[in-house]
Amino acid sequence: MDLKRIERAIVEILIAIGEDPTREGLKQTPRRIARLYKEIFSGINTDPKKVMKVYRVKNQEEMIIIKDIPFYSMCEHHLLPFFGKAHIVYIPKKNRITGFSNLVQVVETLARRPQIQERLTSQIADLIMARLQPMGLLVVIEAEQLCLSMTGVKKPGHLTVTSAIRGVMRHPATRNEALSLLKKERKD
């Protein structure tokens, strides 16, 4: 990532909007934004397949669920954040599973690039299907889009929901079981 080039671009943006990039509050802004972009777009140069390890552990083809994985991403249309939670349910085949932290890392890696929620949902599902080859998979993402909250219709607090369904999760009974388990509230 070319941090100096990002800094120069931010200086140009500040000038273009009528600001003085040399004024006290903005002097370090180009450098801060360059470092910020390095972090929030770190998934661009990371291969998500490499963060997902496959293990063989006895499983009776029972559902494995991880829910409420927090993520932050940048909408590629406006370069404004969208953020929320991802939920993953899969049914292993031939005892092929992965660690929960691997699933979290897959979400994180794919979210840390210019994205749209619909593609992010499908990319997570497609990667898990390719690596684990499960019997079925359900990925649900719930997010708030700041481009809807701050611009255009200006409706903060909304929730956008996308899902990707693969394999036996397409069967109504299996899908309904997975969705009911995702809806269960935690008792803290």
Beta strands, then each sheet from edge to edge (+ up, - down):
strand 1: 55-56
strand 2: 64-75
strand 3: 81-91
strand 4: 96-97
strand 5: 114-115
strand 6: 136-145
strand 7: 160-167
sheet 1: 1+ 4-
sheet 2: 5+ 2+ 3- 6+ 7-
end
